[in-house]
Amino acid sequence: MTDYDEENRGQFHFSSRRGWMNDINAPVYYRGVYHLYFQHAPNSLVWDTMHWGHATSTDLVHWQQQPNALDPAVHPGDLWSGGGVVDTANASGLKNGDDDPIIVYSGTNGVTVFYSLDGGTTFSTYADGRKVVTPGGTSRDPKVFWDPVSETWGMVVWSDEGGNGVDFSVSTNLLDWTFATRFTADWLFECPNFIRMPLGDDHHWVLHAASGKYVVGDWDGTTFRTDWTGPERINQTETFAGAGYYAGLTFENVPDGRIVSMAWQGENKGSVWTGNASFPVDFTLHDTPDGLRVFSTPIPEIALLRTSSETLENRTVEDGTQQLAAGDTYELEATIDVREATRFTLRIGRDLVYDVAAGMLEDAKFPPVDGKLELRLLVDRDQLDVFGNDGAIYQSYNLRPTELELVAEGRVHVDTLTVHQLGSIWR
């Protein structure tokens, strides 16, 4: 048995070969390689002294774990969560050689800067660890972003000064920062992310917390403003540190402006490892009848893992149960007509219940489109990700999969249902 063969180890969700992992850190793309850094205690199965683990991929699907990128024996400060950028314009002046600097930000109660001049493999400490931003109160989790309108860099850092909120600072060189403004909200706790997202010919800014709660607004180069009175949720499950979804970040420097996100899933563990990353999703912004919403869809590269497919068509289940052949690592795509149904349940180690009258899947609003639902499931041993209506629904659970069943109350018509068996990412 190899380290990746334990019966509950996800086969297409990244996890560390050994030790503890939690928050996603500084995901970046550089010269054909995706770099995933993550909170890591390499010699423990529980949270302990933090390192930055490191994994790389050329397709966002198959990951190879690398030596740790930040190590407390070498790099000063608390090496807690943070973001990173690729300094393609050498705004920092740190470039020395052929590679563009990759700059990452970490630390608690003040932000410390580390930089790589070898494509993200090894990192040096900037200015002997001098704090470049120090918010009031308790603070952590810096995230840096680029604003092409004001042509400045911005940094968002969580702190509890006066309550939950974030400090925004701005810079032209990624090293010297000026405080700009503060945005507060009760829900805005830990690991903030700030994303410029296109919608048609316009752009909006999305601010989300570790929980995946978010608001949409505008950024004028120094200040974030929103008219939202409360947040929506990227992942419509109960989210908290250690849950099935937490502390997501988006990759920087991805070609074509694509917005790819990964998060921490903390409930799964084995004999030598604890925690894993979510399967990557593409974020898109949509104008819905309820307002602007962030949709999440599995990255199309998942097709690289499909080993075989089987399709069921034109099947009606009336007040009964339909057994569905599946397995323990697969992708399911289904179009289900619910116009003559009261409710239906997908049994898969837990019951996913859809209430037709309420238009709800579990506690998430999920209205049919022309009487039909588009459902997509990713099942990976002990992980389940649920997507609906092209990404309007995104839910993540930890479970032990059982045989898949569809239980109908009333008349449920399955237009099509395809099960793709998925191979392992562990080469």
C-alpha positions, 0 to 999 in steps of 0.5 A: 500500500502507498500513502495514497491508497487508504480506503478513504483517501480522496483520489482526485482531491489533493491531500498532503502525502503525510501530516496535517493541511488546512488553508489554501495559501497563495495559489499562483500560475507561472510559466505553465505550472500551477503552484498550490501552497497550503498550511501544513504541519508535516509531522502532526495529524493535528494543527501544529507549528505551521509551514507552507506546504507546496504542490505543483500541477500542469493541468490543475488536476494531477498534483505533485507534492514538493518540498515545503516552501516556507519553514519556521526554522528558516523563515521568521514569524508565524507562517500562517495563511496568506496570498501571493502574486507573480511580479511580472513587471518587476514592480518590486525591483527584486528580479535577479535572473530570468524568473519573475519574482513570486512574492507571498505574504504571511504573518500574524499581527503584521504582514511579512514578505517572502519572495522567490527568484526560482519560479516559486520553489524556494523563498527568501525573507524580505527586509529581515522580516520587517512588517510591511503592514500592521493593522490594529487589534489581532490580524492575519491572512493578507491577500494582495490584488491588482487593480488595472483601473487605478494601476495599483496593488491592493492588500486586504488583511483581516483584523478584529479592531472594532469588530470583524473587518478588513484593512485595505492598503495600496502600493505601487511596488508590492513592498511599501504599503499605505493604509487606504480604508477599512471595511467592517462586517460581522460575517467577515472573519478570517482569510479574506479574498478580493476578486475583480470579476467580469460581467458582460462589459463591466467588472465588479469586485467580490469580497469574501471571507473564509466561510465563503460568505460574500458581497459584491460591490465596487472598488475605486482604488482606495475604497470598497463600497457595496449596497448589499445589506447581508452576504450570500454564500459561495458554498451553501453548506454550514462552513467553519474552520474544519468543515467541508468548505473553508478558507478558499483563495483564487489563483493569481496570474491565470491566462485568459483572466480565468478565476479558479478557486480552491478551498480547504476541506477539513473533515477527512483524515487517515492514519498518516494525513489530515485534511485535503483541498477541494476540487478546483472550481471556476468562478463566474459572476451572473446577474440573476433574478435575485441579484448578482451571484457567484457561480461555481463549476468544476474545472473542465480539466476533470475530463482528463480523469474520466476512464469510462462513462455510462448513460441512462436516458428517459427513465421515470421513477414514480413513488419508488426507488431507482438503483444507480450503478456508481462506485466510489470515485465518479462524476454524475451529470443529470437532467431531472424533470420535477414537474410531476414530483413532490420531492426526490432524494439522492441517497449517497451516504447521506440523503440529499433531499430536493423539495419541489414546492419550496424549490430547495435542495437541502437549505439552498434555493434551487428553482427548476428551469423549465421544470427541470434541474441540472445536477452534477455530483463529484464523489471521491471516496469520503468527499461529495461536491454537489453542483446545480444549474450551471454552478448556482448551487455548490455544496460540499460534504464529508461522507462514506459513499454508499450505493447510489439511489434515487427515491421519488415521491410523485413522478420524477423523470430522468431525461439523462443521467451519466456516470463518469468513472474517474481515475486517480490523480496520484501517479 
